[in-house]
């Protein structure tokens, strides 16, 4: 199976210490996918970094490892950076984000061919990188297209979702269980379109809806939540590593919960 991950590859800067760790939703997912998918599954990442140091060097070193094919171009400027504070409970707080060189994102012919041949294409969308999302969805993707609507909890864009829903096969959302109206609207879209919608609800577990089928699974308890950064990326990687092989939603939700639980017990978006 060929998995192509396309989007952001950056760094996370933890405040107030200024500690720098690899980050970026696409890069996080790619690294987790390499941990979760079968060893013989081919995993590629398509992205951009800047020419800054140590940011670009750190971002590249995290994904330029055995088992990941890197198609990452460099552009003069700043590598994407997410500024993060961690509360006493381990809950992350994204204080500021700079997309840097992602405003210049484009795909060359070889990258387009990789996406066209992939069995699974995974890409995120949030308001700062709509241009990346639009580049990906403009392509004739023949495999399964999964999209992480990563800022839907704070910046819900139902127009964007409904405009592109016919091209999307699986959509991920990280919400709060109190956002009942939003959950209901996503559920209605899943029922109407027969597309698979996966909603994570932090420690309240997860829900998957497809047509009139709705499955819920609890989150796994952990001894201590250290850092929730990357939990959604981990869940998506775990979910897809199971679902893409056996098409069983309940097992995929369980696998996602396992990978997310492992991740939140460590500092950083991917356990090392």
C-alpha positions in Angstrom: 0.0 0.0 0.0 1.2 3.5 -0.9 0.5 6.3 1.6 1.2 9.9 0.6 1.2 12.6 3.3 1.1 16.2 1.9 1.1 19.5 3.8 3.1 21.1 6.6 6.5 20.1 8.0 7.7 22.4 10.7 8.7 22.8 14.3 7.0 23.3 17.7 8.5 26.0 20.0 7.6 25.3 23.6 7.1 28.3 25.8 8.5 29.7 28.1 11.6 27.5 27.7 11.9 28.0 23.9 12.6 24.3 23.5 12.4 23.4 19.8 10.9 20.0 18.7 9.8 18.7 15.3 6.2 19.5 14.4 3.7 20.1 11.7 0.5 18.1 11.3 1.6 16.4 8.1 5.0 15.6 9.5 3.5 14.3 12.8 1.1 12.1 10.9 3.9 10.8 8.7 6.1 9.8 11.6 3.2 8.2 13.4 2.2 6.4 10.2 5.6 4.9 9.9 5.1 3.5 13.5 1.6 2.2 12.8 1.3 1.0 9.2 2.7 -2.3 8.1 6.4 -2.4 7.5 5.9 -3.1 3.8 3.6 -0.1 3.3 5.3 2.7 1.4 5.0 6.1 3.1 5.9 9.4 1.5 5.8 13.0 2.6 5.5 16.0 0.4 6.1 19.4 1.9 8.3 22.5 2.1 10.7 24.0 4.6 12.5 27.3 4.8 16.3 28.0 4.8 16.5 28.8 8.5 18.7 27.0 11.0 18.1 25.1 13.2 14.4 25.0 12.4 14.6 23.6 8.8 17.3 21.2 9.8 15.3 19.9 12.8 12.1 19.6 10.7 13.9 17.6 8.0 15.8 15.3 10.3 12.5 14.1 11.9 11.1 12.7 8.7 14.3 11.9 6.7 14.5 8.5 8.3 14.4 4.9 7.2 10.9 3.9 5.9 9.9 7.4 4.9 10.3 8.8 1.3 10.9 12.5 1.6 9.9 14.9 -1.2 10.5 18.1 0.6 11.6 21.3 -1.2 13.3 24.3 0.3 12.3 27.9 -0.1 14.0 31.0 1.2 12.3 32.0 4.4 10.9 30.7 7.6 10.0 27.1 8.3 6.5 26.8 9.7 6.5 27.2 13.5 3.8 26.5 16.2 4.2 28.2 19.6 2.9 26.0 22.4 2.3 26.3 26.1 1.6 23.3 28.2 -0.7 23.6 31.2 -0.4 21.7 34.5 -2.9 19.1 33.2 -0.7 18.4 30.1 -3.2 20.1 27.8 -1.6 22.1 25.0 -2.3 25.7 24.2 -1.4 26.8 20.7 -0.6 30.5 21.3 0.6 31.5 17.9 1.4 30.0 14.5 3.5 31.2 11.6 3.0 29.3 8.3 6.2 30.7 6.9 7.1 29.5 3.5 3.9 27.5 3.1 2.4 30.6 1.3 4.6 29.6 -1.6 3.5 25.9 -1.6 3.3 24.2 -4.9 3.6 20.7 -6.4 5.9 19.6 -9.2 5.1 16.9 -11.7 6.9 14.2 -9.7 5.0 15.0 -6.6 1.7 15.1 -8.5 2.5 11.6 -9.8 3.1 10.3 -6.3 -0.3 11.6 -5.1 -2.0 10.2 -8.1 -0.6 6.7 -7.6 -1.2 6.7 -3.8 -3.7 4.3 -2.2 -4.2 6.9 0.5 -3.6 10.6 0.5 -3.7 12.4 3.8 -3.7 16.2 4.1 -4.6 18.8 6.7 -6.5 22.0 6.3 -6.6 25.0 8.6 -7.2 28.6 7.7 -3.5 29.6 7.4 -2.9 27.0 4.7 -6.0 26.9 2.6 -3.7 27.4 -0.4 -2.1 24.0 0.3 -5.5 22.3 0.7 -6.7 23.8 -2.6 -3.6 22.6 -4.5 -4.2 19.0 -3.2 -7.9 18.9 -3.9 -7.4 20.2 -7.4 -5.6 17.0 -8.4 -7.2 13.9 -9.8 -6.6 11.7 -6.8 -7.5 8.1 -7.5 -7.0 6.6 -4.0 -8.7 7.4 -0.7 -8.5 11.0 0.3 -8.4 11.7 4.0 -8.5 15.3 5.4 -7.8 16.5 8.9 -9.9 19.6 9.5 -7.5 20.5 12.3 -8.9 23.9 13.4 -12.6 23.1 13.2 -13.1 23.3 16.9 -12.1 27.0 17.0 -12.7 28.0 13.3 -15.5 25.8 11.9 -15.8 26.2 8.2 -18.8 24.2 7.1 -18.9 26.0 3.7 -15.4 24.6 3.0 -16.4 21.1 4.2 -19.6 21.0 2.1 -18.0 22.5 -1.0 -15.3 19.8 -1.1 -17.2 16.8 0.5 -17.6 15.0 -2.8 -13.8 14.7 -3.2 -13.2 13.7 0.4 -13.6 10.1 1.6 -12.6 10.4 5.3 -12.7 13.6 7.4 -11.2 14.0 10.9 -12.3 16.5 13.5 -11.0 17.2 16.9 -13.8 18.7 19.0 -15.0 19.2 22.6 -17.9 17.0 23.7 -19.8 20.1 24.6 -19.8 21.3 20.9 -23.0 19.3 20.4 -24.4 21.5 17.6 -21.2 21.1 15.6 -21.3 17.4 16.1 -24.9 17.2 15.0 -24.1 19.1 11.8 -21.1 16.9 11.0 -23.3 13.8 11.7 -26.0 15.1 9.3 -23.4 15.5 6.6 -22.1 12.0 7.1 -25.6 10.6 7.0 -26.5 12.5 3.8 -23.3 11.9 1.9 -22.2 8.4 3.1 -18.7 9.8 3.7 -16.8 8.7 6.8 -16.6 11.3 9.5 -14.3 10.7 12.5 -14.6 12.9 15.6 -12.2 12.8 18.5 -13.4 14.2 21.8 -10.2 14.2 23.9 -10.7 12.1 27.1 -14.3 11.5 26.1 -13.3 9.1 23.3 -14.2 9.1 19.6 -17.1 8.8 17.2 -17.2 7.6 13.6 -20.3 8.2 11.4 -20.9 6.9 7.9 -24.5 7.0 6.6 -26.8 5.7 9.3 -23.9 3.8 11.0 -22.5 5.5 14.1 -19.9 3.9 16.4 -18.4 5.3 19.6 -15.3 4.2 21.5 -13.8 5.4 24.8 -10.4 7.0 25.2 -7.8 4.8 26.9 -6.9 5.9 30.4 -3.3 6.9 31.0 -1.3 7.3 34.2 -0.4 10.9 33.4 -1.1 13.2 30.6 2.2 14.9 29.8 1.6 16.8 26.5 -1.5 16.5 24.3 0.4 18.0 21.3 0.0 15.7 18.3 -2.7 13.6 19.8 -5.1 14.1 16.9 -2.4 13.3 14.4 -1.5 10.1 16.3 -5.2 9.1 16.4 -5.6 9.6 12.7 -2.4 7.6 11.9 -3.6 4.7 14.1 -7.1 4.8 12.7 -6.0 4.8 9.1 -3.3 2.1 9.6 -6.1 -0.2 10.7 -9.0 1.0 8.5 -7.1 1.0 5.2 -6.3 -2.6 5.6 -9.5 -4.2 7.0 -12.2 -1.5 6.6 -13.5 -2.1 10.1 -14.4 1.1 11.8 -14.6 -0.2 15.4 -11.2 -1.7 15.2 -9.8 1.5 13.6 -11.2 3.6 16.5 -9.5 1.4 19.0 -6.2 1.5 17.2 -6.4 5.3 17.0 -7.1 5.5 20.8 -4.0 3.3 21.5 -1.6 5.5 19.5 -3.1 8.7 20.9 -2.7 7.4 24.5 0.9 6.5 23.9 1.6 9.9 22.5 0.1 12.1 25.2 2.4 10.4 27.8 5.5 12.0 26.2 6.7 15.6 25.5 6.4 16.3 21.8 4.1 15.3 19.0 5.6 11.8 18.5 7.1 9.5 21.1 10.9 8.9 20.6 
